[in-house]
Amino acid sequence: MSAETFRLGIDLGGTKIAGIVLDRAGRALAEGRIPAPRGAYGATVEAVTGLVRRLEAEAEGACSVGIGMPGAVSARTGLIKNANSTWLNGRPFVADLCAALGRPVRVENDANCLAVSEAVDGAGAGAETVWAIILGTGVGSGIAIRGRVLSGRDRIAGEWGHNPLPAPRGDERPGPACYCGRSGCIETFLSGPGLSADHARRTGDPLSGEAIVAALRAGDAGARATFSVYLDRLGRAVAHVVNILDPDVIVIGGGLSRVPELLAGLPAATAPHVFSDAFDTPVRPSLHGDASGVRGAAWLWNEG
């Protein structure tokens, strides 16, 4: 960095905005969280700006600013695209933040921030190529190479969740409808809501993902069958990327990353679909958990 003493990260979510200030060793100097304005673009810019100024004052030092958010910045127009906080789409969010704060701001997809966080000082620290997966309300992923984000030409590198489920079975075609306008996206099968919907289709029992896992552990046959199918689908979807990217570490974040049975079963579910004589890539839960996104946003300025 130049004149900045610390790195400040913001995780802009649909319901909350989290912030953190890290020193050069990655220690947290200040943290904060506020509700996210919904449906109001100007209020969102003001809320982010206010949180940045508050945290910078608490840290008592100049900060670089990185923002993690759903969606991406269009390489063609500089406007936001693909954000499920739809009031940001088509808006000059980066330019407006830079003007409000009087300094450059780096903005990346939240899954990319997860990848950077875990590559710099998390579960993938020291690895050449880290592929970070989010399995939660949605499904996404990010790629970090030598601790730096791989954004891609059109800023869509890692948009794994909106590809078709690989090698679909007969009962998986055409697949559930996705908000993106397609059917059978990986997200519709592997998100938390996708898991719940699949269980309801199979058993008629509308359980949450957490309740399905609890039923699995209690020996419920229906939950066991649903989870087995989920693991098979996840293994196929993971292998598809492994065959292209061949990462050194796979890091899993999101709510389902806290299910040990998933982490334990994923390698065996992936191996049959990998084009190699062995699959021994480490699969690890994110070290920083829910803080990975905001820490990764701060580390966006670790790239120089």
C-alpha distance (Angstrom), angle and dihedral (degrees) to the residues before:
residue distance angle dihedral
M1 . . .
S2 3.77 . .
A3 3.80 120.0 .
E4 3.81 93.4 -14.5
T5 3.78 115.1 106.0
F6 3.81 98.7 -169.7
R7 3.80 140.6 24.5
L8 3.80 118.7 -118.7
G9 3.79 121.6 -162.2
I10 3.79 130.5 -167.1
D11 3.80 124.8 -164.2
L12 3.80 106.7 -158.7
G13 3.79 108.6 -160.3
G14 3.78 132.9 171.1
T15 3.80 94.4 -103.6
K16 3.81 105.1 19.5
I17 3.78 141.7 26.4
A18 3.80 115.2 -144.8
G19 3.78 126.6 -169.1
I20 3.79 138.2 -172.3
V21 3.79 138.3 178.7
L22 3.81 117.4 -146.6
D23 3.76 128.7 -167.9
R24 3.79 120.2 -139.2
A25 3.81 91.1 -85.2
G26 3.82 92.6 53.0
R27 3.79 96.7 -105.0
A28 3.81 115.6 146.9
L29 3.81 112.5 -117.2
A30 3.79 99.4 172.7
E31 3.79 135.9 6.4
G32 3.77 135.7 -175.4
R33 3.78 143.8 167.6
I34 3.80 131.3 -162.3
P35 3.83 134.9 173.1
A36 3.79 114.0 -90.1
P37 3.80 116.2 -121.3
R38 3.80 108.0 -119.4
G39 3.77 122.7 -141.4
A40 3.80 93.8 -1.9
Y41 3.80 118.1 106.3
G42 3.80 98.4 -175.6
A43 3.79 92.4 46.9
T44 3.82 89.8 51.3
V45 3.81 91.8 54.5
E46 3.81 89.9 47.6
A47 3.81 93.1 47.7
V48 3.81 93.6 51.1
T49 3.80 91.6 45.2
G50 3.79 92.2 49.6
L51 3.81 93.4 49.2
V52 3.81 91.6 48.7
R53 3.81 91.7 52.0
R54 3.81 92.6 46.3
L55 3.81 94.5 50.2
E56 3.79 92.7 44.0
A57 3.79 89.5 53.6
E58 3.81 91.1 49.5
A59 3.81 91.4 49.9
E60 3.81 91.2 48.2
G61 3.78 94.2 -142.2
A62 3.78 142.1 87.4
C63 3.80 112.8 -89.1
S64 3.76 138.7 -159.9
V65 3.81 110.5 -133.8
G66 3.80 128.0 -134.4
I67 3.80 125.3 177.5
G68 3.79 127.6 -157.8
M69 3.79 117.6 -164.2
P70 3.80 142.0 150.3
G71 3.77 111.6 -88.1
A72 3.78 127.7 23.2
V73 3.78 145.0 -102.7
S74 3.79 112.0 -97.6
A75 3.80 110.8 -118.1
R76 3.81 87.9 -151.0
T77 3.80 102.0 49.7
G78 3.81 106.8 12.7
L79 3.81 88.3 -126.0
I80 3.81 126.5 123.3
K81 3.81 117.7 -94.3
N82 3.81 136.4 177.6
A83 3.84 94.9 20.7
N84 3.78 116.7 148.0
S85 3.82 85.0 -151.0
T86 3.77 83.3 77.8
W87 3.81 96.5 -171.0
L88 3.81 87.4 72.5
N89 3.80 95.1 55.9
G90 3.78 114.9 106.6
R91 3.80 91.9 13.2
P92 3.84 129.3 120.3
F93 3.80 91.4 -121.6
V94 3.81 96.5 155.4
A95 3.80 94.4 46.9
D96 3.79 91.8 47.5
L97 3.82 92.5 49.7
C98 3.79 91.6 47.7
A99 3.81 89.9 51.4
A100 3.81 93.3 46.4
L101 3.82 93.9 48.3
G102 3.79 98.0 35.4
R103 3.81 94.7 -130.6
P104 3.81 141.8 75.3
V105 3.80 116.5 -75.2
R106 3.82 125.9 -162.6
V107 3.79 117.1 -145.7
E108 3.81 126.0 -168.9
N109 3.77 139.4 166.4
D110 3.81 112.2 -85.3
A111 3.82 93.0 -119.1
N112 3.80 89.2 54.5
C113 3.80 88.3 52.9
L114 3.81 89.6 53.0
A115 3.80 89.3 52.9
V116 3.80 93.2 49.7
S117 3.79 93.5 46.4
E118 3.78 93.2 51.4
A119 3.82 92.7 42.3
V120 3.81 94.8 51.2
D121 3.81 101.6 46.2
G122 3.78 107.9 -17.6
A123 3.79 140.1 76.9
G124 3.81 91.6 -42.6
A125 3.80 98.8 43.8
G126 3.80 111.4 147.3
A127 3.82 94.6 13.9
E128 3.79 120.3 127.3
T129 3.83 96.7 -140.0
V130 3.79 123.0 23.1
W131 3.78 122.0 -173.4
A132 3.81 111.0 -164.9
I133 3.80 120.5 -164.7
I134 3.80 127.6 -161.9
L135 3.81 114.1 -151.8
G136 3.77 107.1 179.1
T137 3.78 137.7 90.9
G138 3.79 84.3 -22.5
V139 3.79 134.1 16.7
G140 3.78 123.6 -122.0
S141 3.75 142.0 134.8
G142 3.78 142.7 -153.1
I143 3.78 135.6 -155.1
A144 3.80 127.9 -140.8
I145 3.79 122.9 -173.9
R146 3.81 116.4 -166.7
G147 3.79 88.0 -15.0
R148 3.80 94.4 -53.4
V149 3.78 128.8 112.2
L150 3.78 119.3 -106.7
S151 3.82 99.9 -148.3
G152 3.80 99.3 165.1
R153 3.78 132.5 -141.2
D154 3.81 93.6 -67.7
R155 3.82 96.0 29.0
I156 3.81 92.7 -110.3
A157 3.82 101.1 108.2
G158 3.79 108.3 138.4
E159 3.82 96.2 22.4
W160 3.78 88.5 142.9
G161 3.78 99.6 148.5
H162 3.79 94.9 67.2
N163 3.78 96.8 56.6
P164 3.82 120.5 94.9
L165 3.78 118.4 -91.4
P166 3.85 104.6 -95.6
A167 3.82 120.7 -113.7
P168 3.82 94.6 2.9
R169 3.79 118.1 -155.0
G170 3.77 120.9 -131.0
D171 3.81 93.0 -95.7
E172 3.82 90.7 49.1
R173 3.81 94.3 63.2
P174 2.97 127.1 129.5
G175 3.79 86.9 -0.6
P176 3.81 132.2 -155.0
A177 3.79 119.4 -40.8
C178 3.82 114.2 -99.5
Y179 3.80 127.1 -149.0
C180 3.82 88.3 -120.4
G181 3.80 88.9 70.6
R182 3.81 97.5 -104.0
S183 3.79 131.4 98.9
G184 3.79 129.8 -128.2
C185 3.81 97.2 24.1
I186 3.80 115.8 166.0
E187 3.81 87.9 -115.1
T188 3.81 92.4 60.6
F189 3.81 89.7 58.7
L190 3.81 104.0 33.4
S191 3.81 105.8 36.9
G192 3.79 120.0 97.6
P193 3.83 91.1 -105.7
G194 3.82 88.6 46.1
L195 3.80 90.8 55.2
S196 3.81 90.6 49.1
A197 3.81 93.0 47.9
D198 3.80 91.9 49.3
H199 3.80 91.5 50.9
A200 3.80 90.6 50.0
R201 3.80 90.9 50.6
R202 3.80 91.1 50.7
T203 3.79 101.0 41.2
G204 3.80 107.3 14.1
D205 3.81 87.5 -122.6
P206 3.84 113.3 123.0
L207 3.81 101.3 -147.9
S208 3.80 129.6 161.2
G209 3.79 119.4 -118.3
E210 3.80 89.9 -103.3
A211 3.79 91.5 51.6
I212 3.80 91.6 49.1
V213 3.80 90.5 54.0
A214 3.81 90.7 47.6
A215 3.81 90.3 50.4
L216 3.80 90.1 48.3
R217 3.79 90.3 54.8
A218 3.80 90.2 47.9
G219 3.80 90.2 57.3
D220 3.81 99.5 -104.3
A221 3.83 108.5 164.6
G222 3.81 95.0 -150.0
A223 3.79 92.9 52.1
R224 3.80 90.2 46.5
A225 3.81 90.9 53.2
T226 3.81 92.8 47.1
F227 3.79 92.2 49.5
S228 3.81 91.9 47.4
V229 3.80 90.6 54.6
Y230 3.81 90.1 46.1
L231 3.81 91.5 53.6
D232 3.80 91.6 48.4
R233 3.80 91.0 52.6
L234 3.79 92.1 45.7
G235 3.80 90.8 50.2
R236 3.80 91.7 52.9
A237 3.80 92.2 47.0
V238 3.81 93.5 47.5
A239 3.82 93.1 46.8
H240 3.80 90.6 53.9
V241 3.82 90.2 62.1
V242 3.81 94.3 38.4
N243 3.81 88.7 57.5
I244 3.82 89.2 56.0
L245 3.80 105.1 32.8
D246 3.82 103.5 24.2
P247 3.83 92.7 -158.2
D248 3.78 123.8 -159.5
V249 3.81 92.6 -135.5
I250 3.80 134.4 16.1
V251 3.80 112.9 -151.6
I252 3.79 120.3 -167.9
G253 3.80 123.3 -154.3
G254 3.78 134.8 169.5
G255 3.78 129.3 68.2
L256 3.80 95.9 -55.4
S257 3.81 90.6 55.7
R258 3.80 85.9 76.4
V259 3.83 92.0 64.9
P260 3.84 107.4 96.4
E261 3.80 92.1 -164.7
L262 3.80 89.5 61.7
L263 3.80 94.4 51.1
A264 3.79 91.5 45.0
G265 3.79 94.8 48.7
L266 3.80 100.6 40.6
P267 3.84 99.6 81.5
A268 3.81 92.9 55.1
A269 3.82 90.6 45.5
T270 3.81 91.3 50.5
A271 3.81 101.3 42.5
P272 3.85 99.2 74.1
H273 3.80 90.6 57.6
V274 3.82 98.7 46.4
F275 3.80 116.0 101.9
S276 3.79 95.1 -130.3
D277 3.77 140.9 81.9
A278 3.82 90.1 -106.6
F279 3.78 142.1 14.3
D280 3.79 112.5 -149.8
T281 3.81 101.6 143.4
P282 3.82 108.8 142.9
V283 3.81 113.9 -108.9
R284 3.80 111.1 -159.6
P285 3.80 138.3 171.0
S286 3.79 115.0 -115.5
L287 3.79 110.0 -86.8
H288 3.79 95.1 -145.4
G289 3.80 96.5 43.4
D290 3.80 114.4 -168.4
A291 3.83 90.2 0.2
S292 3.80 93.8 62.0
G293 3.80 94.7 88.9
V294 3.77 96.3 52.7
R295 3.81 93.0 41.8
G296 3.78 90.5 49.5
A297 3.79 90.5 52.4
A298 3.81 88.7 55.6
W299 3.81 91.2 47.8
L300 3.81 91.2 55.8
W301 3.79 84.3 90.8
N302 3.80 90.8 54.6
E303 3.79 85.8 87.0
G304 3.77 94.7 73.4
